[in-house]
């Protein structure tokens, strides 16, 4: 999939993200750095990707096991105080709806830590090449 981000003229730092076959999303910078806060900022999308991936992973596992999971709520809180020192902390609280016992809930929590985004964020070396077109 290719994602294209284009600066939008109706805001100082507002960006429009275009995806193949999906609705466009918008991104803006927080006011503290001069943005208009007209949309989530890049950190918000980073955090959101973790919450969504954990939720989807738990749902997929429960579905394969035939467990009565009716839904997942994933709430992410960030602590970015030490980001400049290389430490970015995310706390994810998961809530599972459905007639599940404690062992199933614990297993779903454990499985959520194996989602691809969690692993990407915690164990991968990410190589980025930036070039001019």
GROMACS elastic network, one bead per residue, 0.5 to 0.9 nm:
[ bonds ]
;  ai    aj funct       b0    kb
    1    19     6  0.75288   500
    1    20     6  0.67946   500
    2    18     6  0.84716   500
    2    19     6  0.64714   500
    2    20     6  0.67221   500
    3    17     6  0.66191   500
    3    18     6  0.57278   500
    3    20     6  0.72762   500
    4    16     6  0.80473   500
    4    17     6  0.56068   500
    4    18     6  0.51570   500
    4    19     6  0.67317   500
    5    15     6  0.62678   500
    5    16     6  0.54613   500
    5    18     6  0.62919   500
    5    26     6  0.88709   500
    5    27     6  0.89614   500
    6    14     6  0.87303   500
    6    15     6  0.54960   500
    6    16     6  0.52495   500
    6    17     6  0.65445   500
    6    18     6  0.80965   500
    7    11     6  0.86456   500
    7    12     6  0.88699   500
    7    13     6  0.70878   500
    7    14     6  0.61710   500
    7    16     6  0.63467   500
    7    17     6  0.89817   500
    8    11     6  0.64061   500
    8    12     6  0.81380   500
    8    13     6  0.76007   500
    8    14     6  0.55589   500
    8    15     6  0.52721   500
    8    16     6  0.63464   500
    9    12     6  0.73113   500
    9    13     6  0.85484   500
    9    14     6  0.76046   500
    9    15     6  0.86903   500
   10    13     6  0.88610   500
   10    14     6  0.72720   500
   11    14     6  0.50323   500
   11    15     6  0.83049   500
   11    28     6  0.82943   500
   11    35     6  0.78316   500
   11    36     6  0.68013   500
   11    38     6  0.81624   500
   12    28     6  0.84738   500
   12    29     6  0.87065   500
   12    34     6  0.76818   500
   12    35     6  0.61345   500
   12    36     6  0.69294   500
   13    27     6  0.82806   500
   13    28     6  0.57031   500
   13    29     6  0.60871   500
   13    34     6  0.78955   500
   13    35     6  0.56051   500
   13    36     6  0.73905   500
   14    26     6  0.70648   500
   14    27     6  0.57742   500
   14    29     6  0.70244   500
   14    35     6  0.74585   500
   14    36     6  0.75924   500
   14    37     6  0.83514   500
   14    38     6  0.73341   500
   14    39     6  0.76906   500
   15    25     6  0.84902   500
   15    26     6  0.56322   500
   15    27     6  0.50434   500
   15    28     6  0.61137   500
   15    39     6  0.89017   500
   16    24     6  0.67019   500
   16    25     6  0.59462   500
   16    27     6  0.63803   500
   16    28     6  0.88676   500
   17    23     6  0.89544   500
   17    24     6  0.55878   500
   17    25     6  0.50892   500
   17    26     6  0.58211   500
   17    27     6  0.73517   500
   18    21     6  0.89090   500
   18    22     6  0.75784   500
   18    23     6  0.72638   500
   18    25     6  0.67541   500
   18    26     6  0.87753   500
   19    22     6  0.53978   500
   19    23     6  0.70025   500
   19    24     6  0.64653   500
   19    25     6  0.84082   500
   20    23     6  0.84919   500
   22    25     6  0.89190   500
   25    39     6  0.86155   500
   26    38     6  0.82658   500
   26    39     6  0.57808   500
   26    40     6  0.72560   500
   26    41     6  0.86992   500
   27    37     6  0.84777   500
   27    38     6  0.76806   500
   27    39     6  0.50877   500
   27    40     6  0.53578   500
   27    41     6  0.53402   500
   27    42     6  0.66420   500
   27    45     6  0.86012   500
   28    35     6  0.62451   500
   28    36     6  0.67537   500
   28    37     6  0.56319   500
   28    38     6  0.60198   500
   28    39     6  0.51449   500
   28    40     6  0.59924   500
   28    41     6  0.50342   500
   28    42     6  0.75499   500
   29    32     6  0.82719   500
   29    33     6  0.67868   500
   29    34     6  0.70036   500
   29    36     6  0.65734   500
   29    37     6  0.58115   500
   29    38     6  0.81483   500
   29    39     6  0.79025   500
   29    40     6  0.76412   500
   29    41     6  0.52217   500
   29    42     6  0.76006   500
   30    33     6  0.58421   500
   30    34     6  0.66709   500
   30    36     6  0.64325   500
   30    38     6  0.85688   500
   30    39     6  0.88639   500
   30    40     6  0.82840   500
   30    41     6  0.65446   500
   31    36     6  0.55503   500
   31    37     6  0.59367   500
   32    35     6  0.71902   500
   34    37     6  0.89166   500
   35    38     6  0.80430   500
   36    39     6  0.81685   500
   37    40     6  0.69104   500
   37    41     6  0.74611   500
   38    41     6  0.89016   500
   40    43     6  0.79753   500
   40    44     6  0.57012   500
   40    45     6  0.69717   500
   41    44     6  0.52715   500
   41    45     6  0.67544   500
   41    46     6  0.89384   500
   42    45     6  0.52418   500
   42    46     6  0.62868   500
   42    47     6  0.87468   500
   43    47     6  0.61807   500
   43    48     6  0.84272   500
   44    47     6  0.51884   500
   44    48     6  0.59394   500
   44    49     6  0.85760   500
   45    49     6  0.60250   500
   45    50     6  0.87406   500
   46    49     6  0.53708   500
   46    50     6  0.68591   500
   47    50     6  0.53761   500
   47    51     6  0.65673   500
   47    52     6  0.88258   500
   47    76     6  0.67347   500
   47    77     6  0.83121   500
   47    78     6  0.77723   500
   47    90     6  0.75781   500
   48    51     6  0.51323   500
   48    52     6  0.60508   500
   48    53     6  0.84332   500
   48    75     6  0.89738   500
   48    76     6  0.75504   500
   49    52     6  0.52340   500
   49    53     6  0.60088   500
   49    54     6  0.85618   500
   49   117     6  0.70068   500
   50    53     6  0.52132   500
   50    54     6  0.61544   500
   50    55     6  0.85924   500
   50    76     6  0.83047   500
   50    92     6  0.86260   500
   50   115     6  0.83034   500
   50   116     6  0.87795   500
   50   117     6  0.56841   500
   50   118     6  0.61671   500
   50   121     6  0.85279   500
   51    54     6  0.52847   500
   51    55     6  0.61999   500
   51    56     6  0.86664   500
   51    73     6  0.86155   500
   51    74     6  0.54579   500
   51    75     6  0.68110   500
   51    76     6  0.64887   500
   51    92     6  0.71073   500
   51    94     6  0.87849   500
   51   117     6  0.89912   500
   52    55     6  0.51365   500
   52    56     6  0.61048   500
   52    57     6  0.84942   500
   52    74     6  0.73640   500
   53    56     6  0.51472   500
   53    57     6  0.59660   500
   53    58     6  0.85387   500
   53   112     6  0.78308   500
   53   115     6  0.59857   500
   53   116     6  0.71367   500
   53   117     6  0.62607   500
   53   118     6  0.77913   500
   54    57     6  0.51553   500
   54    58     6  0.61823   500
   54    59     6  0.86104   500
   54    74     6  0.75804   500
   54    94     6  0.86312   500
   54   109     6  0.84708   500
   54   111     6  0.81849   500
   54   113     6  0.68738   500
   54   114     6  0.79931   500
   54   115     6  0.56846   500
   54   116     6  0.85182   500
   54   117     6  0.79860   500
   54   118     6  0.76290   500
   55    58     6  0.52929   500
   55    59     6  0.62296   500
   55    60     6  0.86869   500
   55    71     6  0.84526   500
   55    72     6  0.58370   500
   55    73     6  0.70923   500
   55    74     6  0.63876   500
   55    94     6  0.79872   500
   55   112     6  0.70119   500
   55   115     6  0.88571   500
   56    59     6  0.50574   500
   56    60     6  0.60907   500
   56    61     6  0.86067   500
   56    72     6  0.83631   500
   56   112     6  0.83408   500
   56   115     6  0.83473   500
   57    60     6  0.51539   500
   57    61     6  0.62263   500
   57    62     6  0.86483   500
   57   108     6  0.84807   500
   57   111     6  0.71866   500
   57   112     6  0.57525   500
   57   113     6  0.88178   500
   57   114     6  0.79220   500
   57   115     6  0.57772   500
   57   116     6  0.85957   500
   58    61     6  0.52077   500
   58    62     6  0.61588   500
   58    63     6  0.85425   500
   58    69     6  0.89641   500
   58    72     6  0.78781   500
   58   107     6  0.88670   500
   58   108     6  0.53250   500
   58   109     6  0.73478   500
   58   110     6  0.88939   500
   58   111     6  0.63707   500
   58   112     6  0.54985   500
   58   115     6  0.84785   500
   59    62     6  0.51755   500
   59    63     6  0.60408   500
   59    64     6  0.86157   500
   59    69     6  0.70970   500
   59    70     6  0.85451   500
   59    71     6  0.73533   500
   59    72     6  0.74224   500
   59   108     6  0.83048   500
   60    63     6  0.51191   500
   60    64     6  0.62259   500
   60    65     6  0.86717   500
   61    64     6  0.51753   500
   61    65     6  0.62368   500
   61    66     6  0.85735   500
   61    67     6  0.85686   500
   61   108     6  0.74548   500
   61   111     6  0.76710   500
   62    65     6  0.50558   500
   62    66     6  0.59699   500
   62    68     6  0.73471   500
   62    69     6  0.62950   500
   62   104     6  0.86351   500
   62   108     6  0.74527   500
   63    66     6  0.50381   500
   63    67     6  0.61652   500
   63    68     6  0.79780   500
   63    69     6  0.76033   500
   64    67     6  0.78188   500
   66    69     6  0.85170   500
   67    98     6  0.87082   500
   67    99     6  0.83987   500
   67   100     6  0.73329   500
   67   104     6  0.81921   500
   68    97     6  0.85800   500
   68    98     6  0.56346   500
   68    99     6  0.58608   500
   68   100     6  0.65305   500
   69    72     6  0.78847   500
   69    96     6  0.68962   500
   69    97     6  0.59719   500
   69    99     6  0.69418   500
   69   100     6  0.69155   500
   70    96     6  0.75636   500
   70    97     6  0.52138   500
   70    99     6  0.82665   500
   71    95     6  0.83828   500
   71    96     6  0.60262   500
   71    97     6  0.50845   500
   71    98     6  0.70920   500
   72    94     6  0.69038   500
   72    95     6  0.56765   500
   72    97     6  0.61457   500
   73    93     6  0.80282   500
   73    94     6  0.57266   500
   73    95     6  0.50554   500
   73    96     6  0.65945   500
   73    97     6  0.81916   500
   74    92     6  0.64723   500
   74    93     6  0.56967   500
   74    95     6  0.64957   500
   74    96     6  0.88542   500
   75    91     6  0.80413   500
   75    92     6  0.55516   500
   75    93     6  0.51522   500
   75    94     6  0.65429   500
   75    95     6  0.85033   500
   76    90     6  0.64826   500
   76    91     6  0.55795   500
   76    93     6  0.65328   500
   76    94     6  0.89156   500
   77    89     6  0.83539   500
   77    90     6  0.57519   500
   77    91     6  0.51535   500
   77    92     6  0.65481   500
   77    93     6  0.84103   500
   78    88     6  0.75458   500
   78    89     6  0.57702   500
   78    91     6  0.63528   500
   78    92     6  0.88221   500
   79    82     6  0.77271   500
   79    83     6  0.82954   500
   79    87     6  0.89049   500
   79    88     6  0.63757   500
   79    89     6  0.50377   500
   79    90     6  0.63587   500
   79    91     6  0.81825   500
   80    83     6  0.50702   500
   80    84     6  0.83152   500
   80    87     6  0.74355   500
   80    88     6  0.52412   500
   80    89     6  0.63790   500
   80    90     6  0.84919   500
   81    84     6  0.77434   500
   81    85     6  0.87538   500
   81    87     6  0.81405   500
   81    88     6  0.76443   500
   81    89     6  0.86623   500
   82    85     6  0.51902   500
   82    86     6  0.65836   500
   82    87     6  0.51826   500
   82    88     6  0.63997   500
   82    89     6  0.83702   500
   83    86     6  0.50201   500
   83    89     6  0.82349   500
   84    87     6  0.72602   500
   84    88     6  0.86065   500
   85    88     6  0.86732   500
   94   109     6  0.71558   500
   95   105     6  0.86415   500
   96   100     6  0.80630   500
   96   105     6  0.69628   500
   96   108     6  0.85334   500
   97   100     6  0.78183   500
  100   103     6  0.80836   500
  100   104     6  0.59380   500
  100   105     6  0.64573   500
  101   104     6  0.53845   500
  101   105     6  0.63637   500
  101   106     6  0.87421   500
  102   105     6  0.50237   500
  102   106     6  0.60614   500
  102   107     6  0.85110   500
  103   106     6  0.50947   500
  103   107     6  0.61144   500
  103   108     6  0.86418   500
  104   107     6  0.50198   500
  104   108     6  0.61444   500
  104   109     6  0.86023   500
  105   108     6  0.51478   500
  105   109     6  0.62613   500
  105   110     6  0.86553   500
  106   109     6  0.51119   500
  106   110     6  0.62093   500
  106   111     6  0.86213   500
  107   111     6  0.60114   500
  107   112     6  0.84985   500
  108   112     6  0.60565   500
  108   113     6  0.88698   500
  109   112     6  0.51804   500
  109   113     6  0.68971   500
  110   113     6  0.55355   500
  110   114     6  0.73975   500
  111   114     6  0.53377   500
  111   115     6  0.72279   500
  112   115     6  0.54506   500
  112   118     6  0.81320   500
  113   116     6  0.86029   500
  113   117     6  0.89866   500
  113   118     6  0.60600   500
  113   119     6  0.75291   500
  114   117     6  0.82988   500
  114   118     6  0.64693   500
  114   119     6  0.63162   500
  115   118     6  0.54090   500
  115   119     6  0.63703   500
  115   120     6  0.86395   500
  116   119     6  0.51537   500
  116   120     6  0.59676   500
  116   121     6  0.85620   500
  117   121     6  0.59961   500
  117   122     6  0.84628   500
  118   121     6  0.51987   500
  118   122     6  0.61202   500
  118   123     6  0.82759   500
  119   122     6  0.51560   500
  119   123     6  0.54211   500
  119   124     6  0.67613   500
  120   123     6  0.58228   500
  120   125     6  0.79024   500
  120   126     6  0.79799   500
  121   124     6  0.65575   500
  121   125     6  0.87898   500
  121   126     6  0.88701   500
  122   125     6  0.89041   500
